[in-house]
Amino acid sequence: MPVLPPVWCGIAVHAAPLTACRRRVSDEGQITPALVECGTPSRALLAFRPWLQAQQWPVGAMESPGVSWQPVSQVLSEAVEVGVAHSHAVRQRPGKTTAKRDAPWIAALLAPGVITPRCVPPPAMRALRALTRPRGVLGQTRTHAKNRVDKMLAHVTTN
């Protein structure tokens, strides 16, 4: 079991507000949580970073739904170590998921080491993938258009 520092954090990234649950272990072993909400635009994340540094938590985890985690990870990783977890690993909780309910859940999973971090490629590779992804989509679109034309022509020639 990995040994966590006395302060760690779970971050839930949803559509608009980002919710962070900071958990601190006192000398007596009591865990005190604190929830903080932050906007997801870069300006709000840059304002959120000093709060994180003031809390002195060196490690945190967040889920990776779609691509919404990428700007958050990019901005926050300059201040603290943020691990990105697979969504299926942290979505095992029953019931409706909201940012306020997910952040404490992620922080609770981080404590015993249940969350295994996702492999996040370095910035150069992410930039290359961002450039090549549209090319693949264009190829799929071209194939789809060709198939539609072939189908329409086959329909016209049979009638």
Contacts in CASP RR format, 6 or more apart in sequence:
PFRMAT RR
TARGET T0000
AUTHOR 0000-0000-0000
METHOD contacts of the structure
MODEL  1
MPVLPPVWCGIAVHAAPLTACRRRVSDEGQITPALVECGTPSRALLAFRP
WLQAQQWPVGAMESPGVSWQPVSQVLSEAVEVGVAHSHAVRQRPGKTTAK
RDAPWIAALLAPGVITPRCVPPPAMRALRALTRPRGVLGQTRTHAKNRVD
KMLAHVTTN
1 112 0 8 1.000
1 113 0 8 1.000
2 113 0 8 1.000
4 59 0 8 1.000
4 110 0 8 1.000
4 111 0 8 1.000
4 113 0 8 1.000
5 57 0 8 1.000
5 58 0 8 1.000
5 59 0 8 1.000
6 24 0 8 1.000
6 25 0 8 1.000
7 22 0 8 1.000
7 23 0 8 1.000
7 24 0 8 1.000
7 25 0 8 1.000
7 55 0 8 1.000
7 56 0 8 1.000
7 57 0 8 1.000
7 58 0 8 1.000
8 22 0 8 1.000
8 23 0 8 1.000
8 57 0 8 1.000
8 59 0 8 1.000
8 60 0 8 1.000
8 61 0 8 1.000
8 107 0 8 1.000
8 110 0 8 1.000
8 111 0 8 1.000
9 20 0 8 1.000
9 21 0 8 1.000
9 22 0 8 1.000
9 23 0 8 1.000
9 52 0 8 1.000
9 55 0 8 1.000
9 57 0 8 1.000
9 59 0 8 1.000
9 60 0 8 1.000
9 61 0 8 1.000
9 80 0 8 1.000
9 107 0 8 1.000
9 110 0 8 1.000
10 20 0 8 1.000
10 21 0 8 1.000
10 22 0 8 1.000
10 23 0 8 1.000
10 60 0 8 1.000
10 61 0 8 1.000
10 62 0 8 1.000
10 103 0 8 1.000
10 104 0 8 1.000
10 106 0 8 1.000
10 107 0 8 1.000
10 110 0 8 1.000
11 18 0 8 1.000
11 19 0 8 1.000
11 20 0 8 1.000
11 21 0 8 1.000
11 60 0 8 1.000
11 61 0 8 1.000
11 62 0 8 1.000
11 63 0 8 1.000
11 72 0 8 1.000
11 76 0 8 1.000
11 82 0 8 1.000
11 103 0 8 1.000
11 106 0 8 1.000
12 18 0 8 1.000
12 19 0 8 1.000
12 20 0 8 1.000
12 21 0 8 1.000
12 62 0 8 1.000
12 63 0 8 1.000
12 99 0 8 1.000
12 100 0 8 1.000
12 102 0 8 1.000
12 103 0 8 1.000
12 106 0 8 1.000
13 40 0 8 1.000
13 62 0 8 1.000
13 63 0 8 1.000
13 65 0 8 1.000
13 68 0 8 1.000
13 69 0 8 1.000
13 72 0 8 1.000
13 99 0 8 1.000
14 65 0 8 1.000
14 68 0 8 1.000
14 98 0 8 1.000
14 99 0 8 1.000
14 102 0 8 1.000
15 68 0 8 1.000
16 39 0 8 1.000
16 40 0 8 1.000
17 37 0 8 1.000
17 38 0 8 1.000
17 39 0 8 1.000
17 40 0 8 1.000
17 99 0 8 1.000
18 37 0 8 1.000
18 38 0 8 1.000
18 39 0 8 1.000
18 40 0 8 1.000
18 45 0 8 1.000
18 48 0 8 1.000
18 72 0 8 1.000
18 99 0 8 1.000
19 35 0 8 1.000
19 36 0 8 1.000
19 37 0 8 1.000
19 38 0 8 1.000
19 99 0 8 1.000
19 100 0 8 1.000
19 102 0 8 1.000
19 103 0 8 1.000
20 35 0 8 1.000
20 36 0 8 1.000
20 37 0 8 1.000
20 38 0 8 1.000
20 48 0 8 1.000
20 52 0 8 1.000
20 103 0 8 1.000
21 33 0 8 1.000
21 34 0 8 1.000
21 35 0 8 1.000
21 36 0 8 1.000
21 103 0 8 1.000
21 104 0 8 1.000
21 106 0 8 1.000
21 107 0 8 1.000
22 33 0 8 1.000
22 34 0 8 1.000
22 36 0 8 1.000
22 55 0 8 1.000
22 57 0 8 1.000
22 107 0 8 1.000
23 31 0 8 1.000
23 32 0 8 1.000
23 33 0 8 1.000
23 34 0 8 1.000
23 104 0 8 1.000
23 107 0 8 1.000
23 108 0 8 1.000
23 111 0 8 1.000
24 31 0 8 1.000
24 32 0 8 1.000
24 34 0 8 1.000
24 55 0 8 1.000
25 31 0 8 1.000
26 32 0 8 1.000
33 104 0 8 1.000
33 107 0 8 1.000
35 100 0 8 1.000
35 103 0 8 1.000
35 104 0 8 1.000
36 48 0 8 1.000
36 51 0 8 1.000
37 99 0 8 1.000
38 44 0 8 1.000
38 45 0 8 1.000
38 47 0 8 1.000
38 48 0 8 1.000
39 45 0 8 1.000
39 48 0 8 1.000
40 68 0 8 1.000
40 71 0 8 1.000
40 72 0 8 1.000
42 71 0 8 1.000
42 75 0 8 1.000
45 71 0 8 1.000
45 72 0 8 1.000
45 75 0 8 1.000
45 76 0 8 1.000
46 75 0 8 1.000
48 76 0 8 1.000
49 75 0 8 1.000
49 76 0 8 1.000
49 78 0 8 1.000
49 79 0 8 1.000
52 76 0 8 1.000
52 79 0 8 1.000
52 80 0 8 1.000
53 79 0 8 1.000
53 80 0 8 1.000
57 80 0 8 1.000
58 80 0 8 1.000
58 81 0 8 1.000
59 80 0 8 1.000
59 81 0 8 1.000
59 83 0 8 1.000
59 110 0 8 1.000
60 80 0 8 1.000
60 81 0 8 1.000
60 82 0 8 1.000
60 83 0 8 1.000
60 107 0 8 1.000
60 110 0 8 1.000
61 82 0 8 1.000
61 83 0 8 1.000
61 84 0 8 1.000
61 85 0 8 1.000
61 106 0 8 1.000
61 107 0 8 1.000
61 109 0 8 1.000
61 110 0 8 1.000
61 115 0 8 1.000
61 117 0 8 1.000
62 69 0 8 1.000
62 72 0 8 1.000
62 73 0 8 1.000
62 82 0 8 1.000
62 83 0 8 1.000
62 84 0 8 1.000
62 85 0 8 1.000
62 106 0 8 1.000
63 69 0 8 1.000
63 84 0 8 1.000
63 85 0 8 1.000
63 86 0 8 1.000
63 87 0 8 1.000
63 90 0 8 1.000
63 91 0 8 1.000
63 102 0 8 1.000
63 106 0 8 1.000
64 84 0 8 1.000
64 85 0 8 1.000
64 86 0 8 1.000
64 87 0 8 1.000
64 118 0 8 1.000
65 87 0 8 1.000
66 87 0 8 1.000
69 84 0 8 1.000
70 126 0 8 1.000
72 82 0 8 1.000
73 82 0 8 1.000
73 83 0 8 1.000
73 84 0 8 1.000
73 120 0 8 1.000
74 123 0 8 1.000
76 82 0 8 1.000
83 117 0 8 1.000
83 118 0 8 1.000
83 120 0 8 1.000
84 117 0 8 1.000
84 118 0 8 1.000
84 120 0 8 1.000
85 106 0 8 1.000
85 109 0 8 1.000
85 115 0 8 1.000
85 116 0 8 1.000
85 117 0 8 1.000
85 118 0 8 1.000
86 116 0 8 1.000
86 118 0 8 1.000
89 109 0 8 1.000
89 114 0 8 1.000
89 115 0 8 1.000
89 116 0 8 1.000
90 102 0 8 1.000
90 105 0 8 1.000
90 106 0 8 1.000
90 109 0 8 1.000
90 115 0 8 1.000
91 97 0 8 1.000
93 101 0 8 1.000
93 102 0 8 1.000
93 105 0 8 1.000
106 115 0 8 1.000
109 115 0 8 1.000
121 129 0 8 1.000
END
